[in-house]
């Protein structure tokens, strides 16, 4: 493939959002004397992720970054659980920042380091620019650049996000390989003219929920992790 740029989805593909969010929620809630099931809370938060972005995509909400959408969902969830009074504004801000501190999958750093020997590596996510900067620094992920949906003022899978990658890095859409563990993301990338690579992350939704599988999408490349992706690309 005549590819110059590898664009990586972040939540679930590069980092383990479920373990990261659930563990931090347990800690923050316990510090305030509140009993919350971090895993269930993380699942509920993530279920609201796409619907909240769709409100922006349809114009029902003005543009706002993912931190603002996460805070909106968080306020709803705490109210529904009857624990809102236990979490003041500072505590809620701390909960929103759990999405800024997520562990990388075990293969992510090593795989990215190999891939970076040949390709420009871009972190491409619906996360805001500050969120991604904090997350990448904390997880020590060797990306060359960040292309946040905040720069496009659109959310994936809107084509504007994928085309912003090509525009900012001065390449044709077909010279970008979108790497993700989600069919909806890769479908959006393909529709915008990008090449696609599916990386399987069976536990990306936690130990019980089902993740997308390799057979769910006919990507240009399939890999079990970033190290295998590097091998398949000749590195």
PyMOL commands that set and color helices and strands:
alter all, ss='L'
color gray80, all
select helices_A, chain A and resi 17-31+38-57+66-80+84-86+89-100+108-115+129-139+149-152+159-169+173-175+183-191+214-216+226-232
alter helices_A, ss='H'
color red, helices_A
select strands_A, chain A and resi 5-8+15-16+103-104+120-125+145-148+176-180+195-199+221-223
alter strands_A, ss='S'
color yellow, strands_A
deselect
rebuild
show_as cartoon
